[in-house]
Amino acid sequence: MEEERRDRPHVAAAVDGVRRRLAALEAGLDSPSASGPALAEEAEAVARAVAAARRSFAAEIELAQAAEAALARARSRYRAVADRAFGYGLLADARDARRLLEDAERAAADRRWDRVVELAQQAESAAAEAEVRAAEEERRRRAEDERRWAALQAAQAARTTTRRAVTSVPASIASSRSSFGSRPSRSGGSRWGGSRSGGSRW
């Protein structure tokens, strides 16, 4: 625990308490006037201080693990949304998550685990909000693309129908001219100038 004292501020107070109790016990042992019961009580105090320091150290380890897990979740959530947010022009939302994540990483470097947990949770929440907005933007753009595609399909169908109608008009006109624009000739020649059997009318 003494080795961890410098790097883990939450353990330092407990370690200092152990050191003070040990110093008091050593002073009592060196004192000829110290009574046995007093020394026994001081020894028990040392044992209690050591137990408290161990609990503090265990709690510190547990808190550090929780902080590292929270930081890992925040990093993962941020990475998942960063590219989408960038693609949809939502950089401000992703930037908030990134700033909080950087603050959490600095707190982790200082072993301020309670602060790491707080900042990591905020970063994860900011990333989640950015993810929601990115999903909304994705749905909006998909719906817009679908509307555009439907309009394009409708325009293409209209052009095809118009083209067919325009193409069929000359054929209809030609058919009408063929049916009504000329009459078949009678047998025996023209009504006015053709020859008939038996000679000319005139």
The 8 nearest C-alpha neighbors of each residue, nearest first, counted from 0:
[[1, 3, 2, 4, 14, 56, 53, 10],
 [0, 2, 4, 3, 14, 5, 11, 10],
 [3, 1, 0, 4, 5, 6, 7, 14],
 [4, 2, 0, 1, 6, 5, 7, 10],
 [3, 5, 11, 1, 7, 2, 6, 10],
 [4, 6, 3, 7, 8, 2, 11, 1],
 [7, 5, 3, 4, 8, 110, 109, 2],
 [6, 8, 4, 9, 10, 5, 3, 110],
 [9, 7, 11, 10, 6, 4, 5, 12],
 [8, 10, 7, 11, 12, 59, 55, 56],
 [11, 9, 8, 13, 7, 56, 12, 4],
 [10, 12, 4, 14, 8, 13, 9, 15],
 [13, 11, 15, 14, 10, 16, 9, 8],
 [12, 14, 52, 16, 15, 10, 11, 17],
 [15, 13, 17, 11, 16, 12, 52, 10],
 [14, 16, 18, 12, 13, 17, 11, 19],
 [15, 17, 13, 19, 14, 18, 12, 48],
 [18, 16, 14, 48, 20, 15, 19, 49],
 [17, 19, 15, 21, 16, 20, 22, 14],
 [20, 18, 22, 16, 17, 21, 15, 23],
 [19, 21, 23, 17, 45, 22, 18, 24],
 [22, 20, 24, 18, 23, 19, 25, 17],
 [21, 23, 19, 25, 20, 24, 26, 18],
 [24, 22, 20, 26, 21, 25, 27, 19],
 [23, 25, 21, 27, 26, 22, 41, 20],
 [26, 24, 28, 22, 27, 23, 21, 29],
 [27, 25, 23, 29, 24, 28, 22, 30],
 [28, 26, 24, 30, 25, 29, 33, 23],
 [27, 29, 25, 26, 30, 24, 33, 38],
 [30, 28, 26, 27, 25, 31, 33, 24],
 [29, 31, 27, 32, 28, 33, 26, 25],
 [32, 30, 33, 29, 28, 27, 34, 26],
 [31, 33, 30, 34, 27, 29, 28, 35],
 [34, 32, 30, 27, 31, 35, 37, 38],
 [35, 33, 37, 36, 32, 38, 31, 27],
 [34, 36, 38, 37, 39, 33, 40, 28],
 [37, 35, 39, 38, 34, 40, 41, 33],
 [38, 36, 40, 34, 39, 35, 41, 33],
 [37, 39, 41, 35, 40, 36, 42, 34],
 [40, 38, 36, 42, 41, 37, 35, 43],
 [39, 41, 43, 37, 38, 42, 36, 44],
 [40, 42, 44, 38, 43, 39, 24, 37],
 [43, 41, 39, 45, 44, 40, 38, 46],
 [42, 44, 46, 40, 45, 41, 47, 39],
 [45, 43, 41, 47, 42, 46, 48, 40],
 [46, 44, 42, 48, 20, 43, 47, 21],
 [45, 47, 43, 49, 44, 48, 50, 42],
 [46, 48, 44, 50, 45, 49, 51, 43],
 [49, 47, 51, 45, 17, 50, 46, 52],
 [48, 50, 52, 46, 51, 47, 17, 45],
 [49, 51, 53, 47, 52, 48, 46, 54],
 [52, 50, 48, 54, 53, 49, 55, 47],
 [53, 51, 13, 55, 49, 50, 54, 14],
 [52, 54, 56, 50, 55, 51, 57, 49],
 [55, 53, 57, 51, 56, 52, 58, 50],
 [54, 56, 52, 58, 53, 57, 10, 59],
 [55, 57, 59, 53, 54, 58, 10, 52],
 [58, 56, 54, 60, 59, 55, 53, 61],
 [59, 57, 61, 55, 60, 56, 62, 54],
 [58, 60, 56, 62, 57, 61, 63, 55],
 [61, 59, 63, 57, 58, 62, 64, 56],
 [62, 60, 58, 64, 63, 59, 57, 65],
 [61, 63, 65, 59, 64, 60, 58, 66],
 [64, 62, 66, 60, 61, 65, 112, 59],
 [63, 65, 67, 61, 66, 62, 68, 60],
 [64, 66, 62, 68, 63, 67, 69, 61],
 [67, 65, 116, 63, 69, 64, 68, 112],
 [66, 68, 70, 64, 69, 65, 63, 71],
 [67, 69, 71, 65, 70, 66, 64, 72],
 [70, 68, 66, 72, 71, 67, 119, 116],
 [69, 71, 67, 73, 119, 68, 72, 66],
 [70, 72, 68, 74, 69, 73, 67, 75],
 [73, 71, 75, 69, 70, 74, 76, 68],
 [72, 74, 123, 70, 76, 71, 75, 119],
 [75, 73, 77, 71, 72, 76, 78, 70],
 [74, 76, 72, 78, 77, 73, 71, 79],
 [77, 75, 73, 79, 74, 78, 72, 126],
 [76, 78, 74, 80, 126, 79, 75, 81],
 [79, 77, 75, 81, 80, 76, 74, 82],
 [80, 78, 76, 77, 81, 75, 82, 83],
 [79, 81, 83, 77, 130, 78, 82, 84],
 [82, 80, 84, 78, 83, 77, 93, 79],
 [83, 81, 85, 84, 80, 86, 79, 78],
 [84, 82, 86, 80, 85, 81, 87, 133],
 [83, 85, 89, 81, 87, 86, 82, 133],
 [84, 86, 82, 88, 83, 90, 87, 89],
 [87, 85, 83, 84, 88, 82, 89, 81],
 [88, 86, 84, 85, 89, 83, 133, 136],
 [87, 89, 85, 86, 90, 84, 91, 83],
 [90, 88, 84, 91, 87, 92, 85, 93],
 [89, 91, 93, 85, 92, 88, 94, 84],
 [92, 90, 94, 93, 89, 95, 88, 84],
 [93, 91, 129, 94, 90, 95, 89, 96],
 [92, 94, 90, 96, 95, 91, 81, 129],
 [93, 95, 97, 91, 96, 92, 90, 98],
 [96, 94, 98, 97, 93, 92, 99, 91],
 [97, 95, 122, 125, 93, 126, 99, 94],
 [96, 98, 94, 100, 95, 99, 101, 93],
 [99, 97, 101, 95, 100, 96, 94, 102],
 [100, 98, 122, 102, 96, 101, 97, 118],
 [99, 101, 97, 103, 98, 102, 122, 96],
 [100, 102, 104, 98, 103, 99, 97, 105],
 [103, 101, 99, 105, 100, 104, 106, 98],
 [104, 102, 115, 106, 100, 118, 101, 105],
 [103, 105, 107, 101, 106, 102, 100, 108],
 [106, 104, 108, 102, 107, 103, 101, 109],
 [105, 107, 103, 109, 111, 108, 104, 115],
 [108, 106, 110, 104, 109, 105, 115, 111],
 [107, 109, 105, 106, 110, 104, 111, 103],
 [108, 110, 106, 107, 111, 105, 6, 112],
 [111, 109, 107, 112, 108, 106, 7, 6],
 [112, 110, 106, 109, 114, 113, 107, 115],
 [111, 113, 115, 114, 110, 63, 66, 116],
 [112, 114, 116, 115, 111, 117, 66, 62],
 [113, 115, 117, 112, 116, 111, 118, 106],
 [116, 114, 103, 112, 118, 113, 117, 106],
 [115, 117, 66, 119, 113, 114, 118, 69],
 [116, 118, 114, 120, 115, 119, 121, 113],
 [119, 117, 121, 103, 115, 120, 116, 99],
 [120, 118, 122, 70, 116, 121, 117, 73],
 [119, 121, 123, 117, 118, 122, 116, 124],
 [120, 122, 118, 124, 119, 123, 125, 117],
 [123, 121, 96, 119, 99, 125, 120, 124],
 [122, 124, 73, 120, 126, 121, 125, 119],
 [123, 125, 127, 121, 126, 122, 120, 128],
 [126, 124, 96, 122, 128, 127, 123, 121],
 [125, 127, 129, 123, 96, 77, 124, 128],
 [126, 128, 130, 124, 129, 125, 123, 131],
 [129, 127, 131, 125, 130, 126, 124, 132],
 [130, 128, 126, 132, 92, 127, 131, 93],
 [129, 131, 127, 133, 128, 80, 132, 126],
 [132, 130, 128, 134, 133, 129, 135, 127],
 [131, 133, 135, 129, 134, 130, 136, 128],
 [132, 134, 130, 136, 131, 135, 84, 129],
 [135, 133, 137, 131, 132, 136, 130, 138],
 [136, 134, 132, 138, 137, 133, 139, 131],
 [137, 135, 139, 133, 134, 138, 132, 140],
 [136, 138, 134, 140, 135, 139, 133, 141],
 [139, 137, 141, 135, 136, 140, 142, 134],
 [140, 138, 136, 142, 137, 141, 135, 143],
 [139, 141, 143, 137, 142, 138, 144, 136],
 [140, 142, 138, 144, 143, 139, 137, 145],
 [143, 141, 145, 139, 140, 144, 138, 146],
 [142, 144, 140, 146, 141, 145, 147, 139],
 [145, 143, 147, 141, 142, 146, 148, 140],
 [144, 146, 148, 142, 147, 143, 149, 141],
 [147, 145, 149, 143, 148, 144, 150, 142],
 [146, 148, 144, 150, 145, 149, 143, 151],
 [147, 149, 151, 145, 150, 146, 144, 152],
 [150, 148, 152, 146, 151, 147, 145, 153],
 [151, 149, 153, 147, 148, 152, 154, 146],
 [150, 152, 148, 154, 149, 153, 155, 147],
 [151, 153, 155, 149, 150, 154, 148, 156],
 [154, 152, 150, 156, 155, 151, 157, 149],
 [155, 153, 157, 151, 156, 152, 150, 158],
 [154, 156, 152, 158, 153, 157, 151, 159],
 [155, 157, 153, 159, 154, 158, 152, 160],
 [158, 156, 154, 160, 155, 159, 161, 153],
 [159, 157, 161, 155, 156, 160, 162, 154],
 [158, 160, 156, 162, 157, 161, 155, 163],
 [161, 159, 157, 163, 162, 158, 156, 164],
 [162, 160, 164, 158, 163, 159, 157, 165],
 [163, 161, 159, 165, 164, 160, 158, 166],
 [164, 162, 166, 160, 161, 165, 167, 159],
 [163, 165, 161, 167, 162, 166, 160, 168],
 [166, 164, 162, 168, 163, 167, 161, 169],
 [165, 167, 163, 164, 168, 162, 169, 170],
 [166, 168, 164, 170, 165, 169, 163, 171],
 [167, 169, 171, 170, 165, 166, 172, 164],
 [170, 168, 172, 171, 167, 173, 166, 165],
 [169, 171, 173, 167, 168, 172, 174, 166],
 [170, 172, 174, 168, 169, 173, 175, 167],
 [173, 171, 169, 175, 174, 170, 176, 168],
 [172, 174, 170, 176, 175, 171, 169, 177],
 [173, 175, 171, 177, 172, 176, 170, 178],
 [176, 174, 172, 178, 177, 173, 179, 171],
 [177, 175, 180, 173, 179, 178, 174, 172],
 [176, 178, 174, 175, 179, 180, 173, 181],
 [177, 179, 175, 176, 180, 174, 181, 182],
 [180, 178, 176, 181, 177, 175, 182, 174],
 [179, 181, 176, 177, 178, 182, 175, 174],
 [182, 180, 179, 183, 177, 178, 176, 184],
 [183, 181, 184, 180, 179, 178, 185, 177],
 [182, 184, 185, 181, 186, 178, 180, 189],
 [185, 183, 182, 186, 189, 188, 187, 190],
 [186, 184, 188, 187, 183, 189, 190, 182],
 [185, 187, 188, 184, 189, 195, 183, 190],
 [186, 188, 195, 185, 194, 189, 193, 196],
 [189, 187, 193, 186, 194, 185, 195, 190],
 [190, 188, 193, 191, 192, 185, 184, 187],
 [189, 191, 192, 193, 188, 185, 187, 184],
 [192, 190, 189, 193, 188, 194, 200, 199],
 [191, 193, 189, 190, 194, 188, 199, 200],
 [194, 192, 189, 188, 191, 190, 195, 187],
 [195, 193, 188, 199, 198, 192, 187, 196],
 [196, 194, 187, 198, 197, 199, 188, 193],
 [195, 197, 198, 194, 187, 199, 188, 193],
 [196, 198, 195, 199, 194, 200, 187, 201],
 [199, 197, 196, 195, 194, 200, 201, 193],
 [200, 198, 201, 194, 195, 197, 193, 196],
 [199, 201, 198, 195, 194, 197, 191, 192],
 [200, 199, 198, 192, 191, 194, 195, 193]]
